[in-house]
Amino acid sequence: MSGSPPLQTAPNTDVGKSITRGDWKVTTHKRPILNSTEIEAMTTTLGISPPEMIFGNNSVEVTNEKLNWSISFNALDALELVDKSGESMLKVSYSEAWQKMRERVHEDIKEIVKPYDWTYTTNYQGTVHSSDRPFQQTGSEIPFDKLKRPDPILLFDDVMLYEDELADNGISILSVKIRVMPERLLILQRFFMRLDGVLFRLRDTRLFIEFETGEIVKQYQAREDTYANVRSGLYMHPPEQIPSLLRDDGFIAEWLPVIEM
């Protein structure tokens, strides 16, 4: 991951939030979609065309200076992990047409657009900056019992990183939700992809931090199933509800089997 700083836009356009709890500082940045100049710069950096709606200056950041530790979630680092070899491209009838369309949209960019995963699937789990606290495999789990307590929500935010409608054949979205309580916080970064008639895909990263003890727990989970399997499971729902249900990532998540943890 590059850990590159965000692109720069006018500071007064940021509608993010910030809060400090003890040694922990939480900051969200929510700025407008990138302009054409910023998109061209990102395309050059990535070597691929970015998604249609790219919020390259948005981020969620958690910092503890005492521990010399921080984590951030941002679009550029997430897109760095999109497969650019073309090996994981979904071979569907409209993938070639989609790629040609994207080339026309960014025709002012002279470099040849190489084959890549045009669904923008990423297994990105945040960008960690730490001298001595890397994540390690443990048996620790997020204590959801603590998160179910009726604690006041001191900060909540929902930050979009990118979105693409896959040439009107579905949707790919990467977003980050964060809620901060008096004693702890929880972050959910979710990649949700629906490719109509082909596949549903979900990549969740949850990050839990207990402020007083400094305990940090990260969990990653990948879910996936065919469009046909998910669609067939909705037969009991009224037909008029199906379109909205297929766009509801929270609902779809319950139907997708876990393929990686």
C-alpha positions as CSV (number, residue, x, y, z in Angstrom):
1,M,0.0,0.0,0.0
2,S,1.3,3.4,-0.9
3,G,0.3,5.3,2.2
4,S,0.2,8.4,-0.1
5,P,-1.2,11.6,1.2
6,P,-4.7,12.6,-0.1
7,L,-5.0,14.9,-3.1
8,Q,-5.6,18.5,-2.2
9,T,-8.8,20.4,-2.6
10,A,-10.1,23.6,-1.0
11,P,-10.2,23.1,2.8
12,N,-13.6,24.7,3.3
13,T,-15.2,21.9,1.3
14,D,-14.4,19.3,4.0
15,V,-17.6,18.3,6.0
16,G,-15.8,15.6,8.0
17,K,-15.8,15.2,11.8
18,S,-13.3,14.8,14.6
19,I,-13.2,13.7,18.2
20,T,-10.6,12.9,20.8
21,R,-11.0,10.2,23.5
22,G,-7.9,10.1,25.8
23,D,-4.9,9.4,23.6
24,W,-7.1,8.5,20.6
25,K,-8.0,10.9,17.9
26,V,-10.6,10.0,15.2
27,T,-11.0,12.1,12.1
28,T,-13.1,11.8,9.0
29,H,-12.7,13.7,5.8
30,K,-15.6,14.1,3.4
31,R,-14.8,16.2,0.3
32,P,-16.3,16.5,-3.2
33,I,-15.7,14.0,-6.0
34,L,-12.3,14.4,-7.7
35,N,-12.1,16.9,-10.6
36,S,-10.7,16.0,-14.0
37,T,-7.2,17.1,-13.2
38,E,-7.2,15.0,-10.0
39,I,-8.6,12.0,-11.8
40,E,-5.9,12.2,-14.4
41,A,-3.3,12.3,-11.7
42,M,-4.8,9.3,-10.0
43,T,-5.0,7.4,-13.3
44,T,-1.3,8.0,-13.8
45,T,-0.5,6.8,-10.3
46,L,-2.7,3.7,-10.5
47,G,-2.1,2.7,-14.1
48,I,-5.9,2.1,-14.5
49,S,-9.0,4.2,-14.9
50,P,-10.5,5.0,-11.5
51,P,-14.2,4.3,-10.7
52,E,-16.9,6.7,-12.1
53,M,-17.4,8.3,-8.7
54,I,-14.0,8.6,-6.9
55,F,-13.7,10.4,-3.6
56,G,-10.0,10.5,-3.5
57,N,-9.8,13.1,-0.8
58,N,-12.1,11.2,1.6
59,S,-10.7,9.2,4.5
60,V,-11.2,7.8,8.0
61,E,-8.3,8.1,10.3
62,V,-7.6,6.9,13.8
63,T,-4.4,8.0,15.5
64,N,-2.6,7.4,18.9
65,E,0.6,9.5,19.1
66,K,1.5,7.9,22.4
67,L,1.6,4.5,20.9
68,N,3.1,5.8,17.6
69,W,0.2,4.0,15.8
70,S,-2.4,5.1,13.3
71,I,-4.7,3.6,10.6
72,S,-6.4,5.2,7.7
73,F,-8.9,4.1,5.1
74,N,-8.7,5.9,1.7
75,A,-9.5,5.3,-1.9
76,L,-6.1,5.4,-3.4
77,D,-4.6,2.7,-1.2
78,A,-7.7,0.6,-1.7
79,L,-7.4,0.9,-5.5
80,E,-3.7,0.0,-5.4
81,L,-4.8,-3.5,-4.5
82,V,-7.2,-4.0,-7.4
83,D,-5.8,-6.7,-9.7
84,K,-4.1,-5.0,-12.7
85,S,-3.0,-8.2,-14.4
86,G,-6.3,-9.0,-15.9
87,E,-6.2,-12.5,-14.5
88,S,-9.2,-12.0,-12.1
89,M,-11.3,-10.1,-14.7
90,L,-14.9,-11.4,-14.8
91,K,-15.3,-12.8,-18.3
92,V,-18.7,-11.5,-19.2
93,S,-20.1,-10.3,-22.6
94,Y,-20.0,-6.6,-21.8
95,S,-16.6,-6.4,-20.2
96,E,-14.9,-5.4,-23.5
97,A,-17.6,-2.8,-24.3
98,W,-17.2,-1.4,-20.7
99,Q,-13.5,-1.0,-21.1
100,K,-13.8,0.8,-24.5
101,M,-16.3,3.1,-22.9
102,R,-14.0,3.9,-20.1
103,E,-11.2,4.7,-22.5
104,R,-13.4,7.2,-24.3
105,V,-14.3,8.9,-21.0
106,H,-10.7,9.4,-20.3
107,E,-9.5,9.8,-23.9
108,D,-7.3,12.8,-23.0
109,I,-5.1,10.4,-21.1
110,K,-2.5,9.1,-23.6
111,E,-1.4,5.9,-21.9
112,I,-3.0,2.6,-23.0
113,V,-5.6,1.3,-20.6
114,K,-4.5,-2.2,-19.7
115,P,-6.9,-5.0,-18.8
116,Y,-7.7,-5.1,-15.1
117,D,-10.5,-6.1,-12.7
118,W,-13.1,-3.7,-13.8
119,T,-15.3,-4.5,-10.8
120,Y,-12.7,-2.7,-8.6
121,T,-12.7,-5.6,-6.1
122,T,-10.2,-5.0,-3.3
123,N,-9.1,-6.8,-0.2
124,Y,-7.8,-3.6,1.3
125,Q,-8.0,-3.6,5.1
126,G,-6.7,-0.1,5.9
127,T,-3.3,1.6,5.8
128,V,-1.4,1.1,9.1
129,H,1.5,3.4,10.2
130,S,3.3,1.9,13.2
131,S,6.9,1.2,14.2
132,D,6.2,-1.8,16.3
133,R,2.5,-2.7,16.4
134,P,1.7,-4.7,13.2
135,F,-1.5,-6.8,13.2
136,Q,-0.9,-10.4,14.0
137,Q,-3.1,-13.5,13.7
138,T,-4.7,-14.2,17.1
139,G,-7.8,-15.9,18.5
140,S,-9.2,-12.5,19.6
141,E,-12.6,-11.6,18.4
142,I,-14.5,-8.3,18.4
143,P,-16.6,-8.2,21.7
144,F,-19.9,-7.5,20.1
145,D,-21.6,-7.8,23.5
146,K,-19.9,-4.5,24.5
147,L,-21.1,-2.9,21.2
148,K,-24.7,-3.9,21.9
149,R,-24.8,-1.8,25.1
150,P,-26.9,1.3,24.9
151,D,-23.9,3.6,25.1
152,P,-24.2,7.1,23.7
153,I,-22.9,7.6,20.2
154,L,-20.4,10.5,20.4
155,L,-19.6,10.4,16.7
156,F,-21.0,8.6,13.7
157,D,-20.1,9.0,10.0
158,D,-20.5,7.2,6.7
159,V,-17.7,8.0,4.3
160,M,-17.8,7.0,0.6
161,L,-14.5,6.1,-1.0
162,Y,-15.7,5.1,-4.5
163,E,-18.6,3.9,-6.5
164,D,-19.1,2.6,-10.0
165,E,-22.2,1.3,-11.8
166,L,-20.3,-1.1,-14.0
167,A,-21.7,0.4,-17.2
168,D,-25.3,0.0,-15.8
169,N,-24.7,-3.6,-15.2
170,G,-24.6,-3.5,-11.4
171,I,-22.7,-1.6,-8.7
172,S,-19.4,-1.6,-6.9
173,I,-19.1,0.5,-3.7
174,L,-16.4,1.0,-1.1
175,S,-17.4,2.9,2.0
176,V,-16.5,3.2,5.6
177,K,-18.8,3.6,8.6
178,I,-17.5,4.6,12.0
179,R,-19.2,5.0,15.4
180,V,-17.4,6.2,18.5
181,M,-18.7,5.5,22.0
182,P,-17.3,6.9,25.3
183,E,-15.1,3.8,25.8
184,R,-14.6,2.3,22.4
185,L,-15.0,2.6,18.6
186,L,-16.0,0.3,15.7
187,I,-15.2,0.8,12.1
188,L,-16.8,-1.1,9.2
189,Q,-15.2,-0.8,5.8
190,R,-17.3,-2.6,3.2
191,F,-16.8,-3.4,-0.4
192,F,-20.1,-4.4,-2.0
193,M,-20.4,-5.6,-5.6
194,R,-23.4,-6.7,-7.6
195,L,-22.8,-7.7,-11.2
196,D,-26.3,-8.3,-12.6
197,G,-26.8,-11.9,-13.7
198,V,-23.3,-12.9,-12.6
199,L,-22.2,-12.4,-9.0
200,F,-22.5,-10.8,-5.6
201,R,-19.4,-10.0,-3.7
202,L,-18.7,-8.6,-0.2
203,R,-15.4,-7.7,1.6
204,D,-15.8,-6.5,5.2
205,T,-13.1,-5.2,7.4
206,R,-14.1,-4.4,11.0
207,L,-11.8,-2.6,13.4
208,F,-12.5,-2.4,17.2
209,I,-10.5,-0.3,19.6
210,E,-10.9,-0.2,23.4
211,F,-9.6,3.2,24.4
212,E,-8.5,2.6,28.0
213,T,-6.6,-0.7,27.4
214,G,-5.4,0.1,23.9
215,E,-6.8,-3.2,22.6
216,I,-7.1,-3.2,18.8
217,V,-8.9,-6.1,17.1
218,K,-9.3,-6.3,13.3
219,Q,-11.4,-8.8,11.5
220,Y,-11.6,-9.4,7.7
221,Q,-14.3,-11.5,6.0
222,A,-15.0,-12.2,2.3
223,R,-18.4,-13.4,1.2
224,E,-19.5,-14.3,-2.3
225,D,-22.2,-16.2,-4.3
226,T,-23.7,-16.3,-7.7
227,Y,-26.4,-13.9,-8.7
228,A,-28.7,-16.9,-9.5
229,N,-28.3,-18.4,-6.0
230,V,-29.1,-15.2,-4.3
231,R,-32.0,-14.3,-6.6
232,S,-33.6,-17.7,-6.2
233,G,-33.6,-17.3,-2.4
234,L,-35.8,-14.3,-2.6
235,Y,-38.8,-16.1,-4.0
236,M,-40.9,-15.4,-0.9
237,H,-40.6,-11.7,-1.2
238,P,-43.1,-9.6,-3.2
239,P,-41.8,-9.0,-6.7
240,E,-41.9,-5.2,-6.2
241,Q,-39.5,-5.5,-3.3
242,I,-36.8,-7.5,-5.2
243,P,-35.0,-4.5,-6.9
244,S,-34.5,-2.6,-3.7
245,L,-33.4,-5.8,-1.8
246,L,-30.8,-6.5,-4.5
247,R,-29.3,-3.1,-3.8
248,D,-29.3,-3.5,0.0
249,D,-25.8,-4.7,1.0
250,G,-26.9,-5.3,4.6
251,F,-29.7,-7.6,3.4
252,I,-27.5,-9.3,0.8
253,A,-24.7,-10.0,3.3
254,E,-27.0,-12.4,5.2
255,W,-27.3,-14.5,2.0
256,L,-23.7,-14.8,1.0
257,P,-21.5,-17.7,2.3
258,V,-18.1,-16.9,3.8
259,I,-15.3,-17.8,1.5
260,E,-12.4,-16.2,3.4
261,M,-11.6,-15.0,7.0
